[in-house]
Amino acid sequence: MGKTYTIILILLITFTIISQDRRHFNRQNINQILIEDYHFSDDKNVDLSGKFIQSIAIDTNNDKSIIALSELTKIDSPNWIVYDNSNSSIPDYARINFLVIDSISNIWVATDKGLIRFDGSNWFIYNTSNSGLPSNLVNSIAIDEYNNKWIGTGSGLAKFDGTNWTVYNTSNSGLPYRFVTSIAIDSSNGEKWIGTLSGGLANFDGTNWTVYNKSNSGLPYNFVASIAIDRSGNKWIGTFTSDGFTAGGLTKFDGTNWTRYTKSNSGLTSDYIQTINADVNGNIWVGCFGLVKFNGYEWTVYNTSNSSLPDNRVWSIGFDNNEDKWVGGYGGLTKFDGTNWTVYQRPSSIDQQSNPFNSIAFDKKGNKWISTVFGQVAVFNEDSVVAAVNNSINLPSDFLLYQNYPNPFNPTTIIKYIIPKTSHVKLIIHNALGEEITTLINKFQNIGSYKINFDGSNYSSGVYFYSLIIDKNIITKKFILLK
C-alpha cells in the first residue's frame, strides 16, 4: 500500500514522493544515493521532520523515489552539485590544482592552501600545522595500488598512508628539485615518475632514484608540467622552460629512447601542452589548442572548426568506464564517445570565461567530479546527481570488479576485484556467445581486495567477458585477447 509525503521547502519548491512497498537503491560509501538493486522496505521509513531535502532519485519507471537527507547543498541544476567556500571547507580564495578519487571513494583536492579530503559527508584539510605536509602549496596527487597518496608540493614529495607521513626532499633523497609539479605511477611496477619545476624528471622505484634532465636525456626543458604513462609503459611528458614562457611540446620516453613531438614535426596544434592522458587502447590524448589524439602512427585533431568541441582551450581529459572521453576547460564539460559529441551546460555558479575545469575524476557510481581553477568542486551526472549525504543510512557495501589490465592483452592479463564481506565468490570467463570457457575462482573468500591472472594462451583472438558472481549479484566486463 502506498504512502504519500509532501514536503514544502522555504524556496516554495514542493516535492511529492510516492512511496511503494519496495524502493530500489544502493550505496556509495553510505553517502551517495543511486537507483540500483537494494531493497528498502516500508518499515524503515526515514523521519523527514526538520531535515533539508538534498536529492531525489527516480527509477526508470519514474514512479519510485528516495530522499537523501543532509545539510542544504548548492544545486545549480538537476545534474550538478557545486561545492565552494560557502558550503564546504574549501578555503577562501583557494586555487585548485588537481583532483583525484581514491579506492574507497574519498575525494582529494590539491590547493595552494593545503590538501583537502572529502569523504562524502565531511571535509578535512591537511596543512603544515596539522599534518606532515612540507608545504601548503599542493600541486599534484597520485594514488598507488595500496591507496597511499603521493603528493607533490612546493617543498618536496610527501607520501601519506592514512596515518604516517614521509617527506622526500633534496636533502634526504634523490629528488632533484624541491618544487614538485606532477606525478604519475606506473601500474605495471609501481614506480613513481615525478616532474619538477626546474630539476627535470625523477624516477623512484621505492629505493633508488634516477634523474633525467636536459643535460643527460632527451628532455628539451627541465620544467616537467605533465606526465602520462600508456599501457606499454611509455612515458609521455609535457615540458616548459622554468619561466613557463617557452614550451617543449610532447616527449616520449620508452625506457631507452627519447622522441620529441612538436608543432613543426607532428600533428600537435601547439607546443604548449596543458594535459596528457592515455586510454586503455594505447591512444594518447593531448590538450593543447584543441584536443589531439595520437595512436602511435596518426594524429587526429578535434577543435571548434571540425567537431562540437565548444572551446579550444582544453585543460583536462578523463575516461569513464565505457572509455568515453570527457573534456574540460573553458568550454565547460564535453563527452566524446568516439563518434558523437555531447556538450553539457555548466552550472550558473561557475564562470565559464574565467574559471576553467582543470581536472576530472570518476567515482564508482558514474559521477564526474570536476575541479575549477578558482576554488570550486562540482559533481555531475548526465542522468541525475548522485548526491552526498550527511545522515548515514544502514545500506549494504559495494563489491567491485575492475577493468582488467592490460586490455587488449596477449596472452595474460590481471583481473582485480573487491568483496565487502565473506562471501561465496565465482569468477568465470565466457566467450562472445555466452558460453563459459573457464572458471578462475569458485570458493568462499574473506573481505578484501584480490588479483588473479588470466592466461589466454589456449584461446583464439577475440572478444571475451569475465563475470564476478557474489551471492545473487553479478558484474560483467568485456576484454579483448589480441594475438
C-alpha positions as CSV (number, residue, x, y, z in Angstrom):
1,M,0.0,0.0,0.0
2,G,1.5,3.3,-1.0
3,K,2.1,6.3,1.2
4,T,2.5,9.9,0.1
5,Y,4.8,12.5,1.7
6,T,4.6,16.2,0.7
7,I,7.5,18.4,1.8
8,I,7.5,22.2,1.3
9,L,10.8,24.0,1.3
10,I,11.4,27.6,2.0
11,L,12.1,28.2,-1.7
12,L,8.4,27.2,-2.3
13,I,9.6,24.0,-4.1
14,T,7.1,21.2,-3.4
15,F,8.2,17.6,-3.8
16,T,5.6,14.8,-3.7
17,I,7.2,11.5,-3.1
18,I,5.1,8.4,-3.8
19,S,6.5,5.5,-1.8
20,Q,5.6,1.9,-2.6
21,D,6.3,-1.4,-1.0
22,R,9.8,-1.6,-2.3
23,R,12.3,1.1,-3.2
24,H,15.5,0.2,-5.0
25,F,18.8,1.8,-4.3
26,N,22.4,1.2,-3.5
27,R,25.1,3.0,-1.5
28,Q,28.2,5.0,-2.3
29,N,30.1,5.0,1.0
30,I,26.7,5.4,2.7
31,N,26.9,9.0,1.4
32,Q,25.6,8.8,-2.1
33,I,22.2,7.6,-3.5
34,L,21.7,5.8,-6.8
35,I,18.8,3.7,-8.0
36,E,20.1,0.1,-8.3
37,D,19.3,-3.2,-6.7
38,Y,19.0,-3.0,-3.0
39,H,15.5,-3.4,-1.4
40,F,14.4,-1.0,1.2
41,S,11.1,-1.9,2.9
42,D,8.4,0.5,4.3
43,D,9.3,-0.4,7.9
44,K,12.5,1.6,7.5
45,N,10.9,5.0,6.6
46,V,13.1,7.9,7.5
47,D,11.8,10.8,9.6
48,L,11.8,13.9,7.4
49,S,10.9,16.4,10.1
50,G,13.4,19.2,10.5
51,K,15.6,17.9,7.6
52,F,16.6,19.5,4.4
53,I,16.0,17.7,1.1
54,Q,19.2,17.3,-0.8
55,S,18.4,15.0,-3.6
56,I,15.7,12.8,-5.1
57,A,16.5,9.8,-7.3
58,I,13.8,8.3,-9.6
59,D,13.9,4.9,-11.1
60,T,13.4,4.0,-14.8
61,N,9.6,3.6,-14.3
62,N,9.5,7.2,-13.0
63,D,7.4,6.1,-10.1
64,K,9.7,5.4,-7.2
65,S,12.0,7.8,-5.4
66,I,14.3,8.2,-2.5
67,I,15.1,11.3,-0.5
68,A,18.7,11.9,0.6
69,L,18.9,13.9,3.8
70,S,21.6,16.3,4.8
71,E,22.6,19.9,5.3
72,L,21.5,22.1,2.5
73,T,23.8,21.8,-0.5
74,K,24.1,24.1,-3.5
75,I,22.3,22.5,-6.5
76,D,22.5,24.6,-9.7
77,S,20.6,22.2,-11.8
78,P,19.2,18.7,-11.6
79,N,22.5,17.3,-12.8
80,W,25.0,19.4,-10.8
81,I,26.1,20.0,-7.3
82,V,28.7,22.6,-6.7
83,Y,30.9,23.0,-3.6
84,D,32.8,26.2,-2.8
85,N,33.8,28.3,0.2
86,S,30.1,29.0,1.0
87,N,29.0,25.4,1.6
88,S,32.2,23.4,2.3
89,S,35.6,23.7,3.8
90,I,37.3,24.8,0.6
91,P,39.3,27.8,1.8
92,D,38.5,31.3,0.7
93,Y,40.4,32.4,-2.5
94,A,41.9,28.9,-2.9
95,R,43.4,27.9,-6.2
96,I,42.7,24.3,-7.0
97,N,45.5,22.5,-8.9
98,F,44.2,18.9,-9.1
99,L,41.5,16.5,-8.0
100,V,41.6,12.7,-7.7
101,I,39.5,9.9,-6.1
102,D,41.0,7.0,-4.1
103,S,39.9,3.4,-3.9
104,I,37.5,4.0,-1.1
105,S,35.8,7.0,-2.8
106,N,37.4,9.8,-0.9
107,I,37.8,13.0,-3.0
108,W,41.3,14.5,-2.7
109,V,41.8,18.1,-3.8
110,A,45.2,19.8,-4.2
111,T,45.1,23.5,-3.5
112,D,47.5,26.3,-2.8
113,K,46.2,26.3,0.8
114,G,46.7,22.7,1.7
115,L,45.3,19.3,0.8
116,I,41.6,18.7,1.1
117,R,39.8,15.3,1.6
118,F,36.0,14.9,1.3
119,D,34.5,11.6,2.3
120,G,31.0,12.4,1.1
121,S,29.9,13.8,4.4
122,N,32.9,15.6,6.0
123,W,35.7,17.8,4.8
124,F,39.2,17.6,6.1
125,I,42.1,20.0,5.4
126,Y,45.7,18.9,5.8
127,N,48.3,21.7,6.1
128,T,51.7,22.3,7.6
129,S,50.1,23.0,11.0
130,N,48.2,19.7,11.5
131,S,50.0,17.2,9.3
132,G,53.3,16.1,7.8
133,L,52.8,18.2,4.7
134,P,56.0,20.1,4.0
135,S,54.2,23.0,2.2
136,N,50.6,24.2,1.9
137,L,51.1,24.6,-1.9
138,V,49.9,21.2,-3.2
139,N,50.3,20.8,-7.0
140,S,49.5,17.2,-7.7
141,I,48.4,13.9,-6.2
142,A,48.7,10.3,-7.4
143,I,47.4,7.2,-5.6
144,D,49.2,3.8,-5.7
145,E,47.7,0.3,-5.6
146,Y,47.9,0.3,-1.8
147,N,45.9,3.6,-1.6
148,N,48.9,5.6,-0.5
149,K,48.8,9.2,-1.6
150,W,51.8,10.7,-3.3
151,I,51.6,14.4,-3.0
152,G,53.7,16.9,-4.9
153,T,54.2,20.2,-3.0
154,G,56.2,23.4,-3.2
155,S,58.7,21.9,-0.8
156,G,59.1,18.3,-1.8
157,L,57.3,15.0,-2.3
158,A,55.1,13.6,0.5
159,K,53.7,10.1,1.0
160,F,50.6,9.7,3.2
161,D,49.4,6.2,4.0
162,G,46.4,7.5,6.0
163,T,48.4,7.6,9.3
164,N,52.0,8.3,8.6
165,W,53.7,11.0,6.5
166,T,57.0,10.5,4.7
167,V,58.7,13.5,3.1
168,Y,61.3,13.3,0.3
169,N,63.3,16.4,-0.5
170,T,66.6,17.4,-2.0
171,S,68.4,16.8,1.4
172,N,67.2,13.2,2.1
173,S,66.5,11.7,-1.3
174,G,67.4,11.9,-5.0
175,L,64.7,14.4,-5.7
176,P,66.4,16.9,-8.0
177,Y,64.3,19.9,-7.1
178,R,62.0,20.7,-4.2
179,F,59.1,22.1,-6.2
180,V,57.2,19.0,-7.5
181,T,54.8,19.8,-10.3
182,S,53.4,16.4,-11.5
183,I,53.3,12.7,-10.5
184,A,52.4,9.6,-12.4
185,I,52.6,6.0,-11.2
186,D,53.4,3.1,-13.5
187,S,50.8,0.5,-12.7
188,S,53.0,-2.4,-14.0
189,N,55.7,-2.0,-11.4
190,G,54.6,0.8,-9.0
191,E,57.4,3.1,-9.9
192,K,56.8,6.8,-9.4
193,W,57.6,9.4,-12.0
194,I,58.0,12.9,-10.6
195,G,58.1,16.1,-12.5
196,T,59.7,19.2,-11.0
197,L,59.8,22.9,-11.8
198,S,63.4,23.1,-12.9
199,G,65.1,19.8,-11.9
200,G,63.7,17.6,-14.7
201,L,62.1,14.2,-14.3
202,A,62.8,11.8,-11.4
203,N,62.1,8.1,-11.3
204,F,61.7,6.5,-7.8
205,D,61.3,2.7,-7.5
206,G,60.9,2.7,-3.8
207,T,64.7,2.5,-3.2
208,N,66.6,4.1,-6.0
209,W,66.3,7.5,-7.7
210,T,67.1,8.2,-11.3
211,V,67.1,11.8,-12.6
212,Y,66.5,12.8,-16.3
213,N,67.1,16.3,-17.3
214,K,68.1,18.5,-20.3
215,S,71.7,17.6,-19.9
216,N,71.5,13.8,-19.8
217,S,68.4,12.9,-21.7
218,G,66.0,13.8,-24.5
219,L,64.1,16.2,-22.3
220,P,64.1,19.6,-24.1
221,Y,63.5,21.6,-20.8
222,N,63.7,20.9,-17.1
223,F,60.2,22.1,-16.2
224,V,58.0,19.0,-16.4
225,A,54.4,20.1,-16.2
226,S,52.6,16.9,-17.1
227,I,53.2,13.2,-17.3
228,A,51.1,10.2,-18.5
229,I,52.0,6.6,-18.8
230,D,50.5,4.4,-21.5
231,R,49.6,0.7,-21.4
232,S,53.1,-0.2,-22.8
233,G,54.9,1.7,-20.1
234,N,55.9,4.6,-22.3
235,K,56.1,7.9,-20.5
236,W,54.6,11.0,-22.2
237,I,55.9,14.3,-20.9
238,G,55.0,17.9,-21.4
239,T,57.7,20.4,-20.7
240,F,58.4,24.2,-20.5
241,T,61.3,26.4,-19.7
242,S,61.5,27.3,-16.0
243,D,59.8,30.6,-16.5
244,G,56.9,28.9,-18.4
245,F,57.2,31.1,-21.4
246,T,58.7,28.6,-23.9
247,A,57.1,25.2,-24.4
248,G,58.8,22.0,-25.3
249,G,56.0,20.1,-27.0
250,L,55.4,16.4,-26.2
251,T,58.2,14.0,-25.3
252,K,58.0,10.2,-25.3
253,F,60.4,8.0,-23.3
254,D,60.2,4.2,-23.8
255,G,62.8,3.4,-21.2
256,T,65.7,3.7,-23.7
257,N,64.9,6.1,-26.4
258,W,63.5,9.7,-26.4
259,T,61.3,11.1,-29.1
260,R,60.2,14.7,-29.2
261,Y,57.0,15.8,-30.9
262,T,56.4,19.4,-31.7
263,K,54.0,21.5,-33.8
264,S,56.6,21.5,-36.6
265,N,57.2,17.7,-36.8
266,S,53.8,16.2,-35.8
267,G,50.1,16.8,-35.7
268,L,50.3,18.8,-32.5
269,T,48.5,22.1,-32.8
270,S,50.7,23.8,-30.2
271,D,53.8,23.1,-28.2
272,Y,52.0,24.3,-25.1
273,I,50.8,21.0,-23.6
274,Q,48.1,21.6,-21.0
275,T,47.2,18.0,-20.1
276,I,48.0,14.4,-21.3
277,N,46.2,11.2,-20.8
278,A,46.4,7.6,-22.2
279,D,43.4,5.4,-22.8
280,V,43.3,1.6,-22.4
281,N,43.8,1.1,-26.2
282,G,47.1,2.9,-26.1
283,N,45.9,6.2,-27.7
284,I,47.5,9.4,-26.3
285,W,45.1,12.3,-25.8
286,V,46.6,15.8,-25.5
287,G,45.0,19.1,-24.5
288,C,46.7,22.0,-26.2
289,F,44.9,24.1,-28.8
290,G,42.0,21.8,-29.2
291,L,42.0,18.1,-28.4
292,V,44.7,15.9,-30.2
293,K,44.7,12.1,-30.4
294,F,47.8,10.1,-31.3
295,N,47.6,6.4,-31.9
296,G,51.3,5.9,-32.5
297,Y,51.0,6.4,-36.2
298,E,48.4,9.0,-37.0
299,W,47.4,12.3,-35.4
300,T,43.8,13.4,-35.2
301,V,42.8,16.9,-34.2
302,Y,39.4,17.9,-32.8
303,N,38.7,21.6,-32.5
304,T,35.8,24.1,-32.7
305,S,36.0,24.1,-36.5
306,N,35.7,20.3,-37.2
307,S,33.9,19.0,-34.1
308,S,31.4,20.0,-31.4
309,L,34.2,20.9,-29.0
310,P,32.9,24.2,-27.6
311,D,36.3,25.8,-26.9
312,N,39.9,25.0,-28.0
313,R,41.4,25.6,-24.6
314,V,41.4,22.1,-23.2
315,W,42.7,21.8,-19.6
316,S,41.6,18.3,-18.6
317,I,40.8,14.9,-20.2
318,G,39.3,11.8,-18.4
319,F,38.0,8.4,-19.4
320,D,34.9,6.7,-17.9
321,N,34.3,3.0,-17.6
322,N,32.9,3.0,-21.1
323,E,36.0,4.6,-22.4
324,D,34.1,7.7,-23.3
325,K,36.3,10.8,-23.3
326,W,35.4,13.7,-21.0
327,V,37.0,17.0,-21.8
328,G,37.1,20.0,-19.6
329,G,38.4,23.6,-20.0
330,Y,37.0,27.0,-20.7
331,G,34.2,25.4,-22.7
332,G,32.7,23.5,-19.8
333,L,32.2,19.8,-19.9
334,T,32.1,17.7,-23.1
335,K,31.7,14.0,-23.7
336,F,33.1,12.3,-26.8
337,D,32.2,8.6,-27.4
338,G,34.4,8.3,-30.5
339,T,31.6,9.3,-32.8
340,N,29.2,11.7,-31.1
341,W,29.8,14.8,-29.0
342,T,27.7,15.9,-26.2
343,V,28.2,19.4,-24.6
344,Y,26.8,19.8,-21.1
345,Q,26.0,23.3,-19.9
346,R,28.0,24.2,-16.8
347,P,26.1,25.3,-13.7
348,S,25.4,29.0,-13.4
349,S,27.6,29.5,-10.3
350,I,30.8,28.6,-12.3
351,D,32.0,31.4,-14.6
352,Q,32.7,29.8,-18.0
353,Q,35.0,32.6,-19.2
354,S,37.4,32.9,-16.2
355,N,37.2,29.6,-14.2
356,P,38.1,26.6,-16.4
357,F,37.6,22.9,-15.4
358,N,41.2,21.7,-14.8
359,S,40.7,18.1,-13.6
360,I,38.1,15.3,-14.0
361,A,37.7,12.1,-11.9
362,F,35.1,9.4,-11.8
363,D,33.6,7.7,-8.8
364,K,32.2,4.2,-8.7
365,K,28.6,5.3,-9.4
366,G,29.4,7.2,-12.6
367,N,29.6,10.7,-11.2
368,K,32.1,13.1,-12.6
369,W,34.0,15.1,-10.0
370,I,35.4,18.3,-11.6
371,S,37.6,20.9,-10.1
372,T,37.9,24.5,-11.3
373,V,41.0,26.6,-11.1
374,F,39.4,29.1,-8.7
375,G,38.1,27.2,-5.7
376,Q,35.1,25.1,-6.8
377,V,34.4,21.4,-6.9
378,A,31.5,20.2,-9.0
379,V,29.7,16.9,-9.2
380,F,28.0,16.0,-12.4
381,N,25.9,13.1,-13.6
382,E,24.2,13.2,-17.0
383,D,21.3,11.1,-15.7
384,S,20.9,12.5,-12.2
385,V,23.2,13.7,-9.5
386,V,24.1,11.0,-7.0
387,A,24.3,13.3,-4.0
388,A,26.4,13.2,-0.9
389,V,24.5,13.0,2.4
390,N,25.5,13.6,6.0
391,N,22.9,11.3,7.6
392,S,24.1,7.7,7.3
393,I,21.6,5.1,6.4
394,N,22.3,1.4,7.0
395,L,22.9,0.2,3.5
396,P,25.0,-2.7,2.2
397,S,28.6,-2.1,1.0
398,D,29.6,-2.4,-2.6
399,F,31.6,-5.1,-4.3
400,L,33.8,-4.0,-7.2
401,L,35.1,-5.6,-10.3
402,Y,37.8,-3.5,-12.1
403,Q,38.7,-3.4,-15.7
404,N,41.5,-5.9,-16.5
405,Y,45.0,-4.7,-17.2
406,P,46.4,-4.7,-19.8
407,N,43.5,-4.6,-22.2
408,P,43.7,-5.7,-25.0
409,F,46.1,-8.4,-23.8
410,N,48.4,-11.2,-25.1
411,P,48.4,-13.7,-23.6
412,T,48.0,-12.7,-19.9
413,T,46.1,-10.1,-18.0
414,I,45.2,-9.2,-14.4
415,I,41.7,-9.1,-13.0
416,K,41.2,-7.3,-9.7
417,Y,38.1,-7.3,-7.5
418,I,37.0,-6.2,-4.0
419,I,34.5,-8.0,-1.8
420,P,32.9,-6.2,1.2
421,K,32.2,-9.3,3.3
422,T,33.0,-13.0,3.5
423,S,31.0,-14.5,0.6
424,H,31.0,-17.2,-2.0
425,V,32.8,-15.9,-5.0
426,K,32.8,-17.1,-8.5
427,L,34.8,-15.6,-11.3
428,I,34.2,-17.0,-14.8
429,I,35.3,-16.4,-18.3
430,H,32.9,-16.7,-21.2
431,N,33.1,-16.1,-25.0
432,A,31.1,-13.8,-27.2
433,L,28.3,-16.5,-27.5
434,G,27.9,-16.5,-23.7
435,E,29.5,-19.9,-23.3
436,E,31.5,-20.4,-20.2
437,I,35.0,-21.4,-21.1
438,T,36.8,-21.5,-17.7
439,T,36.2,-20.8,-14.0
440,L,39.0,-18.9,-12.3
441,I,37.5,-18.7,-8.8
442,N,34.7,-20.8,-7.1
443,K,35.0,-20.6,-3.3
444,F,34.4,-18.6,-0.2
445,Q,36.7,-15.6,0.3
446,N,37.1,-13.2,3.1
447,I,36.6,-9.4,2.8
448,G,39.4,-7.7,0.9
449,S,41.0,-6.9,-2.5
450,Y,42.0,-9.7,-4.8
451,K,44.0,-10.0,-8.0
452,I,44.0,-13.0,-10.3
453,N,46.0,-13.7,-13.5
454,F,44.2,-15.0,-16.6
455,D,46.2,-16.7,-19.3
456,G,44.6,-16.8,-22.7
457,S,47.3,-18.8,-24.4
458,N,44.9,-21.6,-25.2
459,Y,42.2,-19.3,-26.7
460,S,42.0,-17.6,-30.1
461,S,41.9,-13.8,-30.5
462,G,38.6,-12.2,-29.9
463,V,36.2,-10.5,-27.5
464,Y,35.6,-12.3,-24.2
465,F,33.8,-11.5,-21.0
466,Y,34.6,-12.0,-17.3
467,S,31.9,-12.1,-14.7
468,L,32.2,-11.8,-10.9
469,I,29.3,-13.5,-9.1
470,I,28.8,-12.9,-5.3
471,D,25.7,-14.3,-3.8
472,K,22.9,-13.2,-6.2
473,N,24.9,-10.3,-7.6
474,I,26.8,-10.3,-10.8
475,I,29.1,-7.8,-12.6
476,T,30.4,-8.5,-16.1
477,K,33.1,-6.7,-18.1
478,K,34.5,-7.1,-21.6
479,F,38.1,-7.7,-22.5
480,I,40.0,-8.4,-25.7
481,L,42.5,-11.1,-26.5
482,L,44.7,-9.8,-29.3
483,K,47.4,-12.2,-30.6
